């Protein structure tokens, strides 16, 4: 007699580690770790619609990973210490605009932007200050940066070396995803191909040297923030992920080795059930494509791990305290959708950088959900809901239709319901999704699709078909103006002064030689990570590294479209 799905789940659950905790309701009622029929899908079973683990959050709760960065490295270090001291479990680094664009703080194009939307990082010396007193070997760290992600990561590695941390033990994520920049955010340095070269080099390096680190966080968050629908966010993001899988395969890497190093970053918007369905559909789609198209055999290579951030675009300047409610609902949808880590936005983020009080409220929002609501007691508690299951299927179908369009743009006649044929093409070295992505970027298709979705939503708001409390309904309020955090211009002055002093104190010849070595590597098929690490060790600045590569590869200019 064939063993039931429930029995298979039960066997795996009993072999899994479970937290020491009280798994009862507030009234003291015992609850089961999961619910379902004998033959329904259970948590931890392919295609992982109901979660990656048979235990759900009974085994381990999500990582509380608050996004923070402002001013200089010292100021941000103080905020990190506050977050960790009050129960945060991981860090997520926000960089200022010059850093995001690979510019030094003294670059003329950086004037007025230093430290304003994140922390200013010019060299390894800043990284050392940023993580001073924080054990990088013990805390998982995410860095939200794309264009100059690889040199910034190298700076973090060198900072860890100088702190006597075994870099082989580092864990965290790097948002190296460049496809989403061309699709939505527009923070790029070079044309797509050089960026993909660097990403491929990093994937190789991490697979060989830092096995726990995830060198590529594929970001749907910025796609959603640009105005996409939930289905577009899901489909565009997973398609980007397929492109990076094809990149790894093109390098001759074993999918079962490098795929566990891919992670994802999604938006949690305010439509509660739609977001839950989106997360469940994402795991299912990814698992099937990884197994059936890309040949992944291990579960870890089939798993879609993801970080979630509550929706910045849902925050309103009007009646900003309403944002606490919005963020709480969005965070709960991420948790019920099975997120692996979570950032909750602060109520004042639509106005300025979060104040310390607002940051604490955002942190406590997660802790209340984790400690008081009981949602961590049961894996996928909404699994089996007719509405949630139907919505999951609907979003999956919409995503598949978008995949078909991307495949067609790449010149393929195959569709998402032909996995065997797609797998055969991949085995033959035909990178179907990558071709479609590059063609869609070149033609502006992704941007036009997002723009149309954003326009339709704005029309619905103006017609009051969609409502936002405090904006187009219930507009009366006694809410007073918030005291907001402002970054002084003195931060820029001091950052520029320190940068000049560091340039004076370093070995200029060592910097020049290291940069020449880096450019020489760029002209060959050599992996560029070690030469870039050497440049960072010599105290080459971010701008100097990126400018050297700009001179070699050129800068990307978006084609004019009318």
SULNORVEN-V595292 format. One record per run of one state. SS is the DSSP state (2 for helix, 1 for strand, 0 for the rest). FROM is the first residue (numbers start at 1). TO is the last residue. If there is no record, write none. Layout:
BEGIN
ss;from;to
SS;FROM;TO
SS;FROM;TO
END
This chain:
BEGIN
ss;from;to
0;1;4
2;5;14
0;15;23
1;24;24
0;25;29
1;30;30
0;31;55
2;56;58
0;59;62
1;63;68
0;69;72
2;73;85
0;86;89
1;90;95
0;96;96
2;97;100
0;101;107
2;108;110
0;111;118
1;119;119
0;120;123
2;124;130
0;131;139
1;140;144
0;145;148
2;149;162
0;163;166
2;167;169
0;170;171
1;172;174
0;175;178
2;179;185
0;186;191
2;192;209
0;210;213
1;214;214
0;215;215
1;216;219
0;220;220
2;221;225
0;226;229
2;230;250
0;251;254
2;255;261
1;262;268
0;269;271
2;272;292
0;293;298
2;299;302
0;303;305
1;306;310
0;311;311
2;312;314
0;315;321
2;322;336
0;337;340
1;341;343
0;344;352
1;353;353
0;354;355
2;356;372
0;373;385
2;386;409
0;410;418
2;419;427
0;428;431
2;432;443
0;444;444
2;445;462
0;463;468
1;469;469
0;470;472
1;473;473
0;474;484
1;485;485
0;486;488
2;489;505
0;506;507
2;508;522
0;523;528
2;529;537
0;538;541
2;542;553
0;554;562
END
